[in-house]
Amino acid sequence: MKLPKDYLYTLEMKVRDYECDLQGVVNNANYLHYMEHTRHEFLLTLDEDFESLHKDGIDLFVRRVEVTYLRSLRSGDLFVSGLTMRRSGAKLCFQQDIYLTDGTPISKGIVEAVAVVNGTISRGEIFDRLVEVAVRKEGVAD
């Protein structure tokens, strides 16, 4: 499937029955789970994970989330979650979009993350390393 935008990372998923509400559509909170799962899987492609970072005294936290819901997903739908990222001051900003596998846009989101190092909010130096590794991997994939 060709997405309308270039993403650093994409992940295909399927809606499970229990993610739907009484109206038969995915509950809005589950889109946040889809985006979080995508970020976690993306981090693994950078040879990083939350447990190792935590053991090193680094914790990454979501500071702010903004989601625009365009259409509803339903049970059994196959969809793709894509992300890009950029630094913005001490934050790492993810653009995270969800599409049906036919390219129909479902939601668009912006997630801002901050890093706390040994209990103190940082200037986001860890994000420089993550961005560098992501850009390097993207260059290798081309």
ROFIMAR-66976 format. One record per residue: residue in three letters; x, y, z of N, C-alpha, C in turn. Coordinates in steps of 0.001 Angstrom, whole numbers, padded with zeros to 6 digits, always signed. Layout:
N
ALAXYZXYZXYZ ...
END
This chain:
142
MET+000838-001180+000000+000000+000000+000000+000882+001243+000000 LYS+000538+002209-000799+001266+003475-000844+000514+004488+000001 LEU+001162+004930+001092+000556+005940+001949+000799+007317+001344 PRO-000069+008276+001639+000066+009603+001049+001219+010413+001606 LYS+001999+009852+002506+003079+010575+003155+004206+009588+003431 ASP+005441+010063+003412+006568+009207+003778+006683+009141+005294 TYR+006776+007941+005813+006883+007731+007251+008215+007064+007574 LEU+008750+007361+008740+009947+006675+009209+009632+005221+009541 TYR+008385+004996+009973+008012+003657+010405+006517+003467+010206 THR+006129+002274+009777+004711+001920+009679+004497+000548+010293 LEU+003304+000365+010819+002948-000902+011452+001513-001238+011063 GLU+001323-002425+010524-000032-002866+010177-000637-003598+011373 MET-001901-003292+011645-002617-003927+012758-004038-004268+012316 LYS-004730-004977+013182-006122-005372+012937-006954-005043+014165 VAL-008127-004463+013953-009033-004134+015058-009589-005418+015650 ARG-009534-005499+016981-010092-006646+017700-011474-006275+018239 ASP-012343-007255+018344-013727-007024+018771-013826-006217+020058 TYR-012999-006533+021035-013128-005895+022350-012710-004421+022342 GLU-012141-003938+021237-011751-002532+021155-012917-001639+020715 CYS-014024-002272+020385-015187-001531+019893-016173-001251+021022 ASP-016896-000160+020869-017884+000207+021879-019272-000250+021439 LEU-020277+000160+022158-021658-000238+021903-022124+000110+020490 GLN-021562+001179+019919-021955+001600+018572-021272+000787+017473 GLY-020378-000134+017858-019720-000984+016878-018481-000370+016244 VAL-018001+000733+016804-016792+001369+016283-015713+001347+017370 VAL-014470+001518+016952-013362+001529+017906-013528+002720+018846 ASN-013439+002444+020131-013513+003499+021131-012344+004453+020928 ASN-012600+005752+021065-011580+006759+020769-010282+006554+021546 ALA-010332+006059+022766-009120+005869+023560-008195+004820+022945 ASN-008747+003884+022196-007916+002834+021609-006979+003362+020528 TYR-007315+004472+019908-006408+005066+018925-005102+005472+019608 LEU-005202+005912+020865-003996+006256+021628-003155+005005+021872 HIS-003819+003872+022117-003102+002605+022287-002401+002214+020990 TYR-003084+002374+019867-002477+002042+018572-001232+002901+018340 MET-001336+004183+018632-000199+005077+018425+000945+004720+019383 GLU+000608+004410+020638+001647+004042+021607+002348+002760+021179 HIS+001584+001774+020757+002170+000503+020310+003109+000746+019126 THR+002714+001632+018227+003561+001965+017076+004869+002593+017540 ARG+004800+003523+018496+006030+004146+019013+006933+003114+019680 HIS+006350+002200+020438+007148+001177+021112+007833+000266+020096 GLU+007098-000165+019089+007681-001026+018057+008759-000280+017272 PHE+008519+000993+016996+009510+001817+016305+010791+001906+017126 LEU+010661+002121+018423+011819+002206+019299+012640+000921+019236 LEU+011971-000216+019152+012683-001495+019040+013513-001563+017765 THR+013029-000950+016681+013818-000954+015434+015084-000119+015572 LEU+015120+000749+016583+016301+001574+016852+017204+000917+017897 ASP+016897-000360+018191+017641-001126+019205+017564-000477+020582 GLU+016402+000080+020893+016127+000677+022203+014809+000100+022706 ASP+014630+000109+024000+013339-000258+024571+013180+000450+025909 PHE+011949+000562+026342+011654+001320+027549+012283+000711+028795 GLU+012348-000599+028865+012936-001234+030048+014419-000906+030171 SER+015162-001021+029066+016604-000707+029104+016840+000762+029420 LEU+016052+001631+028794+016193+003058+029070+015933+003343+030546 HIS+014880+002736+031090+014540+002940+032502+015678+002482+033416 LYS+016255+001319+033086+017376+000811+033884+018562+001772+033842 ASP+018667+002533+032748+019736+003534+032610+019338+004883+033210 GLY+018173+004928+033877+017725+006161+034514+017006+007123+033586 ILE+016621+006640+032385+015946+007490+031397+014502+007025+031237 ASP+013575+007933+031480+012157+007629+031283+011584+008622+030291 LEU+010878+008084+029303+010234+008909+028284+008752+009002+028605 PHE+008232+010218+028614+006832+010441+028966+006130+011240+027878 VAL+004876+010887+027658+004038+011691+026777+003662+012955+027526 ARG+003880+014095+026894+003553+015392+027484+002203+015885+026993 ARG+001943+015647+025722+000719+016180+025115+000341+015310+023924 VAL-000967+015136+023733-001481+014393+022583-002620+015182+021966 GLU-002606+015256+020657-003712+015876+019917-004096+014919+018798 VAL-005361+014526+018765-005828+013585+017746-007040+014170+017036 THR-007003+014093+015722-008173+014436+014907-008716+013134+014341 TYR-009957+012837+014676-010604+011618+014213-011352+011933+012920 LEU-011042+011197+011867-011631+011457+010559-012728+010457+010208 ARG-012493+009203+010528-013446+008113+010296-013273+007092+011407 SER-014243+006234+011555-014175+005213+012599-013676+003887+012054 LEU-012852+003236+012841-012476+001858+012547-013540+000940+013147 ARG-013680-000241+012543-014646-001240+013015-013933-002579+013198 SER-014571-003473+013917-014003-004785+014179-013554-005460+012880 GLY-012329-005987+012911-011794-006705+011763-011066-005834+010752 ASP-011211-004516+010849-010521-003633+009903-009009-003816+010011 LEU-008365-003867+008855-006910-003832+008791-006507-002387+008576 PHE-005511-001940+009327-005090-000557+009199-003587-000445+009374 VAL-003069+000699+008947-001641+000987+009057-001472+002221+009921 SER-000560+002118+010880-000203+003240+011740+001192+003695+011317 GLY+001315+004966+010915+002603+005481+010464+003070+006609+011355 LEU+004399+006749+011457+004924+007857+012262+006143+008486+011616 THR+006276+009756+011870+007493+010515+011618+007807+011224+012924 MET+009006+011790+013033+009342+012487+014265+010310+013621+013978 ARG+010314+014571+014908+011243+015697+014811+011464+016244+016208 ARG+012616+016864+016404+012906+017540+017668+012255+018908+017662 SER+011784+019332+018829+011255+020677+019027+011651+021107+020434 GLY+012758+021805+020540+013271+022167+021861+013614+020919+022637 ALA+013114+020802+023852+013387+019640+024696+012459+018465+024396 LYS+011549+018639+023448+010548+017614+023149+010902+016849+021872 LEU+010376+015647+021798+010377+014885+020563+008922+014818+020131 CYS+008640+015292+018931+007267+015347+018424+007070+014269+017369 PHE+006070+013457+017578+005708+012411+016629+004458+012845+015877 GLN+004484+012739+014561+003271+012850+013753+002855+011413+013522 GLN+001664+011057+013995+001204+009684+013886-000167+009655+013231 ASP-000227+008965+012100-001451+008899+011317-001874+007448+011151 ILE-003180+007251+011063-003730+005913+010872-004567+005915+009602 TYR-004375+004870+008790-005087+004701+007525-005611+003277+007430 LEU-006742+003109+006776-007120+001764+006363-006084+001300+005353 THR-005973+000000+005154-004958-000491+004225-005235-000077+002782 ASP-006435+000415+002492-006709+000923+001140-006309+002395+000999 GLY-005746+002975+002071-005287+004358+002041-006272+005372+002593 THR-007461+004939+003000-008452+005845+003571-007941+006391+004908 PRO-007860+007721+005059-007385+008280+006328-008402+008076+007451 ILE-007896+007679+008605-008737+007407+009778-008521+008454+010865 SER-007264+008713+011209-006969+009716+012246-005589+010300+012008 LYS-005409+011480+012557-004119+012169+012496-003803+012636+013905 GLY-002588+012379+014348-002232+012733+015710-000852+013343+015828 ILE-000698+014136+016861+000597+014691+017229+000833+014317+018689 VAL+001966+013697+018939+002319+013276+020293+003649+013933+020644 GLU+003657+014671+021750+004891+015291+022246+005413+014480+023417 ALA+006690+014146+023369+007315+013377+024435+008458+014168+025058 VAL+008666+013933+026339+009803+014526+027051+010584+013391+027715 ALA+011824+013691+028072+012674+012705+028738+013013+013188+030139 VAL+012917+012268+031093+013320+012517+032470+014516+011614+032735 VAL+015619+012237+033141+016856+011493+033394+017171+011569+034883 ASN+017210+010395+035489+017465+010303+036933+016564+011239+037729 GLY+015297+011273+037343+014298+012036+038077+014182+013501+037714 THR+014999+013986+036782+014972+015395+036399+014673+015524+034917 ILE+013749+016416+034581+013439+016614+033165+014692+017084+032438 SER+014918+016519+031265+016140+016817+030526+015856+017781+029377 ARG+016909+018146+028716+016783+018978+027509+016542+018107+026286 GLY+016388+016819+026491+016060+015907+025404+017245+015368+024638 GLU+018411+015332+025272+019601+014835+024582+019421+013409+024065 ILE+018676+012585+024793+018418+011219+024330+017725+011234+022977 PHE+016920+012241+022732+016199+012315+021463+017144+012548+020294 ASP+018237+013273+020542+019226+013471+019472+019748+012122+018997 ARG+020043+011248+019958+020558+009915+019624+019510+009108+018855 LEU+018265+009160+019304+017209+008398+018628+016990+008898+017206 VAL+016955+010211+017046+016760+010788+015709+017931+010404+014807 GLU+019143+010477+015338+020325+010127+014550+020258+008678+014073 VAL+019913+007769+014967+019821+006352+014603+018700+006150+013580 ALA+017567+006800+013774+016440+006655+012847+016810+007152+011456 VAL+017465+008294+011379+017864+008852+010086+018883+007937+009414 ARG+019821+007427+010201+020829+006509+009658+020162+005253+009099 LYS+019219+004680+009854+018521+003473+009396+017701+003759+008152 GLU+017060+004919+008098+016272+005281+006928+017175+005391+005704 GLY+018362+005955+005874+019321+006074+004780+019772+004718+004285 VAL+019917+003747+005208+020313+002398+004839+019201+001715+004058 ALA+017942+002018+004417+016808+001364+003765+016600+001863+002337 ASP+017099+003054+002001+016900+003606+000653+017729+002910-000393 
END
